[in-house]
Every structure is written in C-alpha cells, then in structure tokens.
Amino acid sequence: MSDLGFHTLDSEVDAELRVEGDLPTWLDGSLVRNGPALFEAEGNGVDHWFDGLAMLHRFAFEDGAVRYRNRFLQTESYERASRGDVPTGFATGSASMLRKLRSFLVDAPYDNTNIVAERFADRYLALTETPRHVAFDPRTLATGDHVQYAGDQPSGHQACAHLQRDPWTGRFVSFEVEYGRPANYHVYETSDAVTRRHVASIPVREPAYMHSFALTPNYVVLTEFPFVVDPVAMLTSAGAFVDAFRWEPERGTRFVVVDRNSGGVVATPTTTACFGFHHVNAYERDVQGRPGEQSDDPTDDVRPRPGAELVVDLETVPDAESLAALSLDRLRSGDLGVFGGALDRFVVALRADGASVTRERLHDGTALPTASPLRRCRPYRYAYAQATDQPVTEWPSALVKVDVETRESWTYDPPDGHVGEPVFVPRGEATTPRTGGTAPVDGPEDDGVVLAVELDESAGHSWLVVLDGESFEERARAAVPHAIPYDFHGRYFPEL
C-alpha cells in the first residue's frame, strides 16, 4: 500500500474544481472535512494516524460547480509541531507524571482538533477528544478562538468528539470522562458548547475508552467496551494517553442506559466482549418491533414515548488491536493484519425483571459507517460505509450501501482509488417549526447523493466523488489539485 494517504500536505489552495459528470442542481451547500495532514516537521514526527495535525477541507457546491479550499488549523499543537516539538497525543510520545497532572489540572488541554467539525448555534467548531474546541470561519477556514465550557456544571478531562444532535430540539447531547477516585461519566446537553444542562453523572472505578455513543429519543446509551484504564495509572505511567488502557475481555461489553429526563441509570446489561469506534444510529421500539408512539406529522417536534426495546447499531471489531494497527509505521508498510469492522445490531430489552441485550450481524467488512441525518434517532433502512476485506490487507478501495432490514448491499468500487468516509446528503430537509431540529421529509430515504473523497494513487491526486443515493452509481466527480491525506469525518452544511 502506498503511503500517499499518510504524507504531510504542505499546500493550501482555493480553487474551482474541474467537474466530470452531472452534479444535481439542488446540491447547494458545503461539505467540510477534518483530518490529519501534518505528520512530520523539522526531523520529528507523530507515531499514529490519530495524532496528525488538523487540516480542514471545504467543498462548496453552487450552480453545478464545486469550489475547494483547505487550511491547517493554526492551533497551539500545530505551532509546536511545525517547530519540530511534537506534542504528546493519543498514541504519540510520552509524558511525565507532573506533565500529565498539569495537563489535566492546570494547563489548557490538547487542542489538535482533527476529528470532526460541527455547528453550535452561530459558531462552527473543530472537535477532538478533549473538552477544548477550536472555532473556525466556515467559508475561509481561518482559525478562531478556543471554546471550552467553564461553568459550574460537572465536566470532565476527556470529551467525546461525536456529539449527537437531538432532532426534536436541535440541541447536542454528549458526555465527558472525569478521571479521579471515583471517575465519572458526565452526560450533558448543550446548544452553544459554552453552556450546558447536566443530565447525569455515573461513577465508575475504571473508565472505558468510548469514541462515540448512542442516542434515542428518551435515552443515552454508553457502550462500555472492555478497554479500560485505572485513572491513577494513567497519571503515573510514562506513555501516551492510550498506552495506559488495558484490554480485559472477561468484563464483556456493558450498555449503560441513562434516562434523559430523570438522569437515572435504568439498565446496564452486558454482552460478549467487542470493541468499536462509531455508532451508526439508534432508536426505540415496542416488543412487537414497532417504533415508539409518535405523531404521523414528520415536522412535529413531539418526541416518541419511551419504547420497551432500544435498537443500537454500531460498527464493531473483535478487540482493541485495531488501535495499534493504525500506527503510521504499520499503515505505511501495509502491515495492517487486523479484522475489519462489521455492522452489528444490539437490541437492549428494558424489562421490569431485568434488562438483556442481544446481538445480530448486519454486514461484514466495514469502516466509518454513516446514515442519513434525517433518520437520526428513528428507524432507518440504509447505512453507508467504507468496504474492507477480511482480514484487512489494504486501505479501503470501495464503498458499500447496506439495507439494514433486508441485508441487501450495493458496492461502489473505483478501478484505481482508495475511498474515505461516505457522507449521505438528502435531497430535501424539513425543519421543525419551534426548535430548529431536523425531521424526515416525504420520499425515499435514499433520495439524495453520497459524497466521498477518493485518492487516485496512479494520478497522484484526490477526487471528490458524487454517487447517486439510490443506485449507488457514480454521477459526478471533481478533481482536487493535490492528494488529500486520509482524513476522519465530514459534515455537510446546507447553509454554507
């Protein structure tokens, strides 16, 4: 496997792209992607893909044209790394006990916000797994100020980068991990990232590493994989952040179900051990499999009544070895040697005599799964993901669309490229009249397009590819003037 996807990208451009094919006339917004693009400087470099320094990429659609701009986030971490002083990160470098204590308790947290971009009220923020966000101009991608919660509600040292937006209120729901004796998971809601409503605090002796979580209309579900850390060991060990965690499969995977209204933990069923990064979607249903009772009006902002079962779809891998496989040495050498992900469905039954959880395989060989933003917290049909071989021998070279009801699948497999995360953009969008949350629209769920970045190694540059959401066939592509390193996540903003 070529290391072109893991090279440092030095160029920042602003250019209209050459388009081949037919872009839909209704596509009038911007895809903003976030990911690592600086891996070495002044003779020093990061050790892990997750620790590359953040770059934003904007693809702006208007009148059948695409304009592309990319810029590094000018963070404190970036400035240090540019001088060859690579900061200790997720899996890079080491830090003394004193340095870790200062990082947690005194100094400003790590600000290499390279995971995703989100809109909070009228502000656009880049996020990572610390509670320190970085604002940016959504049109020029210029770096703004740091944004961090500083109120008196409970907060933590480690954040979840994948906040979930409640489609009925438009507010974000998330959690943070506070390390201590005991440690705590703090669940909260926010609309602007600087104020919050405290939902729950769940004490835990050894916190698990959780990159994302599940949200339903009435519950937060923390999927607690058995990759855990002793908070004291984290502070006293000399390694990077992830080095302090231990894989303990005998614990199993625990689902911590939190009532969003009362803040109480209503269930903690456990199933066999697995690991994962990304939840696809979650919703509630009754024991006959019907969705929780709700209005027939798709723009009604009245949330469903609580269901007796929670359906939680996420991508799993057998263990935490995938973290080591994403070191730059292994990625650049092609020595992946791990099993790819799989889309699994977990059904948590909430019963008076005790909760239980069952597991069902939906599709094998996936990475970075997504779904329509208009089906968030609701029953849905289609998931989109990178398609991987089993075991993984190369970076994904195809995309897959999966019908999670029938298990039918469709594949997009370009002849020369490696493809990134697929982002589904629905043709239409409805806004609830009182809250600004999103609601389903009339028409097929897959009526829209799928956007993805494809790296053409033979040509030495990337493409933005546009697939038809229903047929999953290519309808257009736009040539990017350079090779974009493999990134993490993108968001489509129709207002930009």
C-alpha positions in Angstrom: 0.0 0.0 0.0 1.3 3.4 -0.9 1.9 5.9 1.8 0.5 8.8 -0.2 -2.5 8.9 2.1 -0.2 9.5 5.1 2.1 12.2 3.7 2.3 15.7 5.0 0.3 18.1 2.8 2.1 21.4 2.5 -0.1 23.2 0.1 -3.1 25.3 1.0 -5.3 26.2 -2.1 -8.5 28.0 -3.0 -9.7 26.8 -6.5 -12.7 25.9 -8.6 -12.5 22.2 -9.4 -12.9 20.6 -12.8 -16.2 18.6 -12.7 -16.8 15.5 -14.8 -20.4 14.2 -15.0 -23.6 15.8 -13.7 -24.0 17.4 -10.3 -27.6 17.7 -9.0 -28.9 21.2 -9.3 -30.3 21.1 -5.7 -26.9 20.4 -4.2 -26.2 23.9 -2.8 -24.1 23.8 0.4 -20.7 22.7 1.7 -19.0 19.5 2.7 -16.4 20.3 5.4 -14.0 17.5 6.2 -11.5 17.3 9.1 -8.4 15.2 9.5 -4.7 14.9 9.9 -2.4 16.5 7.3 0.9 17.2 9.0 2.8 14.1 10.2 6.4 15.3 10.4 8.4 18.6 10.7 12.0 19.5 11.4 13.0 15.9 11.6 10.4 14.8 14.2 7.0 13.2 13.6 3.9 11.7 15.1 3.7 7.9 15.6 0.0 7.4 15.0 -2.6 8.4 12.4 -4.8 9.9 15.1 -2.1 12.3 16.1 -1.5 14.0 12.7 -2.2 17.8 12.9 -5.6 19.0 11.8 -6.5 20.4 8.4 -10.0 21.4 7.2 -11.2 20.9 3.7 -14.2 22.7 2.3 -16.1 21.6 -0.9 -18.6 24.3 -1.7 -21.4 23.5 -4.2 -23.2 26.1 -6.2 -24.9 26.1 -9.6 -23.3 22.9 -10.7 -19.8 24.0 -9.7 -17.5 22.9 -6.9 -15.0 25.2 -5.2 -12.3 23.7 -2.9 -10.3 25.3 -0.1 -8.1 23.7 2.5 -6.3 25.2 5.5 -4.4 24.0 8.6 -6.0 24.8 11.9 -3.5 27.2 13.5 -3.7 25.6 16.9 -1.1 25.6 19.7 -0.4 22.0 18.9 0.2 22.8 15.2 2.6 25.7 16.0 4.6 23.4 18.3 4.7 20.5 15.7 5.7 22.9 13.0 8.8 23.7 15.0 9.6 20.0 15.4 8.3 19.9 19.0 5.7 17.2 18.5 3.1 17.3 21.4 2.2 14.1 23.3 -1.1 12.9 21.9 -3.4 10.0 21.7 -0.6 7.5 20.8 2.5 9.6 20.3 5.3 10.4 22.7 5.4 10.2 26.4 4.8 12.5 29.4 5.9 12.6 33.0 3.5 12.3 35.9 4.0 16.0 36.6 3.3 16.9 32.9 0.1 14.8 32.9 -1.1 16.4 36.1 -0.5 19.8 34.8 -2.3 18.9 31.5 -5.3 17.7 33.4 -5.5 20.2 36.2 -3.6 23.4 35.3 -2.7 23.9 31.7 -5.1 24.2 28.7 -5.9 20.8 27.2 -4.5 19.5 24.0 -6.0 21.3 21.1 -5.2 19.3 18.0 -8.9 19.2 17.0 -8.6 16.9 14.0 -11.7 14.6 14.2 -14.8 16.4 13.1 -16.5 19.9 12.5 -19.9 20.8 13.9 -22.1 23.9 14.1 -23.1 25.2 17.5 -25.7 28.0 17.2 -23.9 30.5 15.0 -20.4 29.1 15.5 -18.5 26.4 13.7 -16.1 24.3 15.9 -13.5 21.7 15.2 -13.5 18.9 17.8 -11.3 16.2 19.2 -11.4 14.1 22.4 -10.5 16.9 24.8 -13.0 19.4 26.0 -11.2 22.3 24.2 -12.7 23.1 20.9 -11.3 25.4 18.1 -13.6 27.8 16.3 -13.1 28.5 12.5 -14.6 30.6 9.8 -16.8 28.2 7.8 -16.1 30.0 4.5 -12.4 30.9 4.7 -11.5 28.1 7.2 -9.5 30.7 9.1 -8.8 29.6 12.7 -10.6 31.4 15.5 -10.6 31.2 19.3 -10.6 28.3 21.7 -14.0 27.4 23.1 -14.4 25.4 26.3 -17.1 25.0 28.9 -16.2 26.9 32.1 -19.4 26.8 34.1 -20.3 25.2 37.4 -21.9 22.0 36.0 -20.0 18.8 36.2 -17.4 18.4 33.5 -14.5 16.1 32.6 -11.0 15.7 31.3 -11.7 13.7 28.2 -14.5 14.5 25.8 -16.5 12.6 23.2 -15.8 14.1 19.8 -19.0 12.6 18.3 -21.8 14.6 19.9 -25.3 13.7 18.9 -27.9 16.2 17.8 -31.4 15.7 19.2 -33.6 16.0 16.1 -36.5 17.3 18.2 -34.7 20.1 20.0 -31.7 20.8 17.8 -29.5 20.6 21.0 -26.4 18.4 21.2 -26.1 15.6 23.7 -22.7 14.2 24.8 -20.6 13.0 27.7 -17.2 13.7 29.2 -15.0 11.5 31.4 -13.7 12.8 34.7 -10.7 11.0 36.0 -10.4 10.5 39.7 -11.4 8.3 42.6 -14.1 7.5 41.6 -14.1 8.5 38.0 -17.3 9.7 36.4 -19.1 9.8 33.1 -20.9 13.2 32.9 -23.8 13.3 30.4 -25.0 16.7 29.3 -26.9 18.7 26.7 -25.7 22.0 25.1 -26.7 24.2 22.2 -23.6 26.5 22.1 -20.7 24.5 23.7 -20.3 27.1 26.4 -23.5 26.5 28.5 -24.9 23.1 29.4 -27.7 21.2 31.1 -26.4 18.4 33.3 -28.2 15.2 32.7 -26.4 12.6 34.8 -23.1 11.6 36.5 -22.3 7.9 36.5 -19.5 6.9 38.9 -17.1 4.2 37.6 -14.0 2.7 39.0 -12.1 2.2 35.7 -13.4 4.2 32.8 -13.6 2.7 29.3 -12.4 4.3 26.1 -15.6 5.3 24.2 -15.1 7.2 21.0 -18.9 7.7 20.4 -22.3 6.7 22.0 -25.9 6.1 21.0 -28.8 8.5 21.4 -32.5 7.7 21.3 -35.5 10.0 21.9 -35.5 9.2 25.6 -32.2 7.6 26.4 -28.4 7.9 26.2 -26.6 4.6 25.7 -22.9 4.4 26.6 -21.4 1.4 25.0 -18.7 0.5 27.5 -16.1 -1.7 25.8 -13.7 -3.7 28.0 -10.8 -1.4 27.1 -10.3 0.3 30.4 -7.9 2.4 32.5 -7.0 2.9 36.1 -7.1 6.7 36.5 -4.1 6.7 38.8 -2.1 4.5 36.4 -2.9 7.0 33.6 -1.4 9.8 35.5 1.7 7.8 36.7 2.5 5.9 33.5 5.1 7.5 31.2 3.4 6.6 27.9 1.0 8.4 25.6 -2.7 8.6 26.5 -3.8 5.2 25.0 -0.8 3.3 26.5 -2.4 3.3 29.9 -5.5 1.4 28.8 -5.9 -2.4 29.2 -7.9 -4.9 27.1 -9.9 -7.1 29.6 -12.4 -9.2 27.5 -13.6 -11.1 30.6 -15.6 -7.9 31.5 -17.7 -8.1 28.4 -19.3 -5.1 26.8 -21.7 -3.2 29.0 -24.5 -1.0 27.8 -25.2 1.9 30.3 -28.7 3.2 29.6 -29.4 6.6 31.0 -32.9 8.2 31.2 -32.5 11.6 29.6 -35.4 13.1 31.7 -34.6 11.7 35.2 -30.9 11.2 34.8 -31.2 7.8 36.3 -29.3 4.7 35.0 -32.2 2.4 34.1 -30.2 -0.6 32.8 -26.7 -2.0 32.5 -26.9 -5.3 30.5 -23.7 -7.0 29.4 -22.8 -9.0 26.3 -19.7 -10.6 24.9 -16.6 -8.5 24.5 -16.0 -6.4 21.4 -14.5 -3.0 20.6 -15.6 -0.2 18.3 -15.4 3.4 17.4 -18.6 4.5 15.6 -22.3 4.2 16.3 -24.5 4.4 13.2 -27.9 5.0 14.6 -30.3 4.1 17.5 -34.0 4.2 18.1 -36.7 2.8 20.4 -39.5 0.3 19.6 -42.1 -1.8 21.4 -41.8 -5.5 21.9 -43.6 -6.1 18.6 -40.8 -4.2 16.8 -42.9 -1.1 16.1 -41.3 2.4 16.7 -42.2 4.2 19.9 -45.5 6.0 19.6 -45.2 9.3 17.8 -47.0 11.8 15.5 -47.6 11.0 11.9 -46.5 14.5 11.0 -42.8 14.4 10.1 -42.3 18.0 11.2 -43.8 17.5 14.6 -41.3 18.2 17.4 -43.1 16.0 19.9 -40.7 13.1 20.7 -41.9 9.5 20.9 -42.9 7.9 24.2 -40.3 5.6 25.6 -40.0 2.2 23.9 -39.6 -1.2 25.5 -36.5 -2.0 23.3 -33.6 0.0 22.2 -32.0 -0.8 18.9 -28.4 0.2 18.8 -26.4 -0.2 15.5 -22.7 0.2 15.6 -19.5 -1.0 13.9 -17.6 -3.5 15.9 -14.2 -5.2 15.8 -13.1 -8.2 17.9 -10.7 -6.3 20.1 -8.6 -3.1 20.6 -5.8 -4.3 18.4 -7.1 -2.0 15.6 -5.7 0.9 17.6 -2.1 -0.4 17.2 -2.8 -1.3 13.5 -3.4 2.5 12.9 0.2 3.4 13.8 1.9 5.2 10.9 4.6 2.5 10.7 2.1 -0.2 10.1 -0.1 1.9 7.8 2.7 3.0 5.6 4.2 -0.5 5.3 0.8 -2.1 4.6 1.1 -4.3 7.6 -2.4 -3.9 8.9 -3.1 -7.5 9.9 -6.4 -6.9 11.7 -10.0 -7.8 11.1 -12.1 -5.1 9.5 -15.2 -3.8 11.2 -18.7 -5.2 11.0 -22.1 -3.6 11.3 -23.8 -5.1 14.3 -27.2 -4.6 15.8 -27.7 -4.7 19.6 -31.2 -4.8 21.0 -31.5 -3.8 24.6 -34.7 -5.1 26.2 -35.9 -2.9 29.1 -37.9 -5.2 31.3 -39.1 -4.9 34.9 -37.4 -8.2 35.8 -34.0 -7.1 34.4 -32.6 -5.8 31.1 -31.0 -8.0 28.5 -29.1 -7.4 25.2 -28.9 -9.5 22.0 -26.5 -9.1 19.1 -27.1 -9.6 15.3 -24.7 -9.2 12.4 -25.9 -6.9 9.7 -22.9 -6.7 7.4 -19.2 -7.8 7.4 -16.3 -5.7 6.2 -17.0 -2.0 7.0 -15.3 1.1 8.3 -16.5 4.7 9.1 -20.3 3.9 8.8 -22.8 6.7 8.4 -26.6 7.1 7.8 -29.0 9.8 6.7 -29.1 12.7 9.1 -32.8 12.8 8.6 -33.2 9.4 10.2 -31.3 10.2 13.4 -32.9 8.5 16.5 -35.5 6.9 14.2 -36.0 3.6 12.4 -34.0 3.7 9.1 -33.1 1.5 6.2 -29.7 2.4 4.8 -26.2 2.6 6.2 -23.1 3.7 4.2 -19.5 2.7 4.9 -16.1 2.0 3.5 -15.9 -1.6 2.4 -12.9 -3.6 3.7 -11.5 -7.0 3.0 -11.3 -9.6 5.8 -8.7 -9.5 7.3 -7.7 -6.0 6.2 -4.8 -6.0 3.8 -5.1 -2.5 2.3 -6.8 0.8 2.8 -10.5 0.6 1.7 -10.8 0.8 -2.1 -14.6 0.6 -2.2 -17.8 1.9 -0.5 -20.8 -0.1 0.4 -24.5 0.8 1.0 -26.3 -1.7 3.3 -30.1 -2.2 3.7 -30.2 -2.9 7.4 -33.7 -4.5 7.1 -33.1 -6.9 4.1 -29.3 -7.2 4.4 -29.0 -6.4 0.7 -25.9 -4.4 -0.3 -24.6 -2.3 -3.1 -20.9 -1.6 -3.8 -19.0 1.3 -5.4 -15.6 0.1 -6.5 -13.5 2.5 -8.5 -10.6 1.0 -10.5 -7.7 3.0 -9.1 -8.7 4.7 -6.0 -8.9 4.4 -2.2 -12.0 6.0 -0.7 -12.8 7.7 2.5 -15.9 8.1 4.7 -19.2 8.4 2.8 -21.5 11.2 3.7 -25.1 11.0 2.6 -26.8 14.3 1.7 -30.6 14.1 1.4 -32.4 15.8 -1.4 -34.7 17.7 0.9 -34.8 18.7 4.5 -37.6 19.8 6.9 -37.1 22.0 9.9 -39.3 21.6 13.0 -41.2 24.9 13.4 -40.4 25.6 17.0 -37.0 24.2 17.7 -34.8 24.1 14.6 -34.2 20.3 14.8 -34.3 18.2 11.7 -37.2 15.9 10.7 -37.8 13.4 7.9 -39.2 14.5 4.6 -41.6 12.8 2.3 -39.9 10.5 -0.3 -37.5 7.5 -0.3 -34.8 7.6 2.5 -32.0 7.2 -0.1 -33.2 10.1 -2.3 -30.0 12.1 -2.3 -26.3 11.8 -3.0 -23.3 10.3 -1.3 -20.1 12.4 -1.1 -16.7 10.8 -0.6 -13.0 11.7 -1.2 -11.2 9.2 -3.4 -7.4 9.1 -3.5 -6.1 8.2 -7.0 -2.6 6.9 -6.4 -1.7 6.4 -10.0 -2.7 10.0 -10.8 -1.2 11.4 -7.6 -4.2 13.5 -6.6 -7.7 13.1 -5.0 -11.2 13.4 -6.4 -14.4 14.3 -4.7 -16.9 11.7 -6.0 -20.7 12.1 -6.0 -22.8 8.9 -6.0 -26.5 8.6 -6.6 -28.0 7.6 -3.3 -30.5 5.1 -4.7 -28.5 3.3 -7.4 -25.1 3.9 -5.6 -23.5 4.6 -9.0 -21.2 7.5 -9.7 -22.8 10.5 -11.3 -20.0 13.1 -11.0 -16.5 13.7 -9.8 -14.3 16.7 -9.3 -10.5 16.8 -9.5 -8.7 18.1 -6.4 -5.3 19.7 -7.2 -3.4 17.6 -4.7 -3.5 14.3 -2.8 -5.6 14.8 0.4 -4.2 12.6 3.2 -6.8 10.1 4.5 -9.0 12.1 6.9 -11.6 11.2 9.5 -15.0 12.8 9.3 -17.1 15.3 7.2 -20.3 17.2 7.7 -22.5 18.7 5.1 -23.8 22.1 5.9 -26.7 23.2 3.6 -26.5 26.8 4.8 -22.9 27.4 3.6 
